[in-house]
Amino acid sequence: MNRKEKEQVVSDLGERVKGFQAVVLTNYRGLNVQQINHLRQRLREEKISYHVVKNTLMKLASKGTDLEKLDNYFEGPTAMAISYGDPVLLARILSEFVKTQPSLEIKIGLIQGKVASPEEVKALASMPSREALLGQILGGIQGTASQLGAVLYMALQQVLGILQARVDQLANSSVESGT
């Protein structure tokens, strides 16, 4: 590969990693082409890309980006999974794949700008998806709002009861004084 081709590859890699939500570096040693293609296909279904990268070129492409935090991990056989959406989904797919193909090793992750150890990536996989978390939050808000509404309604009923009792009391006292 000549210098111009390398510059083009570095530029392409730099464009690929712009705007990512999560990147996970893996060591794919021990996997055959069919297994890697199966993983690639599964990731592609969720619009996640998976690329075998040349370490020296990736280090050059990562200069000046958050990905530079992972420079020390661009060693040995390295493939990079890039997600522009929900990081939980990326972690879940990789963790499920590791269960059936333990040869795949999660080296490190970069989740929304923060470096994540392999254990943290696997822990992220057990979290509910973003949509499920938003649903839980909304459910909690709705439950709290309806409870608040019920409490306010009861308080209003009590105030109205007190006012009605006072009106009745005043009406009775005016009837008694008028007789």
N, C-alpha and C positions, 0 to 999 in steps of 0.2 A: 504494500500500500504506500503510495507516494504521499508527500507532504500535503498536497492539495486535497487528496481523498481523505486523509486524516482530519484535516480542518473541517471538511464537509461533515464527516461522521461526528466530530465533537459538536459542531453547530446543531446537527439533527438531534443528538442526545440532549443538548441544552434546551432545545425547543420542547422535547418530549416531557421533560421534568418540570416545565413551568406550570404553576397553578395546581400542583398535586395536593391531595389531602393526606395521602399516606404512601410511603415507599417502604418495601421490605426487601432486604437483600437475603438471598439464599445461596447455599452451597448445594449444587445439584449433582455432585460426584456420586456415582453409584446408580444413577437413574439412566435408563436407556432412552433413546429418541422417542419411542412410542409413549413412555410414561411422561416425558416432558411435554410432548404434544397434547396428551390428555389433560395435563394441568393447564397448559396454555388455553386449550379449548374451554375448559371450565371457567377460567378467569375471564376469557373473552366474552362469555355469555353474560357476564355482569359488567362489561365494558371496562375491564381491568387489563392492562397490558403486561406482558411478561417477556423480558428480553435477556438473552445472554449478552453480557457486556465485557468489553475488553477493559481491564482495570485501569491501565494508564490513560486511555481515552476518557473513561468516565471521571477520573480524577480531574482531568483538564476541563471537562464539561461542567463539573460541579463547582468550579471556582466562582466565588462571589454569590453562591446560592446557599440555601439551607442544607442542601445535600452535601456540602463541604464538611459538615459535621461527621459524615460517615467515611471520610477518606481512609481512615485506618482499616476499614473493613473491606476495601477493594483489593483483596488478595485471594489467590487461589481461584478455583472455578466459581464465578459469581454470576448469578442471574438476579434481575431486579423486577419486582412486581410494582406497578404504579397504578394507584387508584386516584381518580379525580372526584369520587363520590364518597360514600360511606366507608370509613376506615374499618369499621367492625366487620363488614362483609369480606374485605380482603383478608383480614386476620382469620375469620371463620373458615374461608375456603382453604387457606394454607394449612391451618391446624387440622382440618378434616383430611387433607391430602397426606399430611405427615403420619396420621394414624394408619393409613393403608400402605404408605411408602415411606418408612422411617429413614430411608437414605437421604431424603430431602432434609436439609438442615437450615433452620431459620438463623441467620447470622445476627441481624440487627434490624430495627425498624426506625422509621422517622415518621411519627404520627403528628400531623398538624404542627410541624416545626420542632417537636420534642423527640429526642432520641429515646427509643424504647428497646429494652433488652428482649431476648427471645421469650423469656417468661412473661414479660408484660404484653407482648404481642399475643401469646397464647391466652392470657387472661382477658385481653380485649375481645377475643373470639367468643368468650362465654357471655359477654354482655348482650342485652337485647339490641336490636337494630335501632337506628335513629328514629324511624317511624314508630316503633313500639314504645320507645322512651317518650316521644312526644304524646302518644296516645295515653300513656300512664299519667303524664303531667296534666294533660287536658282532663282526664277522668278525675284526678285529684282536685283540680280547680273547680270542675262542675260539682263534685260532691261537697266541697267546702262552700261553694256559692249557694247550693240548695240548703245546706245546713244553716248558713247565715240567714238566708231568706226565711226559714222556718223560725229561727230565734227572733228575728225582727218582727215577724207576724205575731208571734206569741206576746212579745213586749207591747206591740201596738194594741192587741186585744186586751191586755191588762190595763193599759192606759185608758182605752175606751170604756172598759168596765168601771174604772175608778171615776171617770168623768160622768158616766151614766148614774152611778151611785150618788154622786154629788148633786146632779140635776134632780134626781128623785128626792134627795134630802131637802133641797131648796124648795121643790114643789110641795112637799109635805109640810114644811114649816110655813110656807105662805098660805096654804089651805088652813092650817091650824090657827094662824094669826088672823086670818080673814073671817073666821067663824066666831 
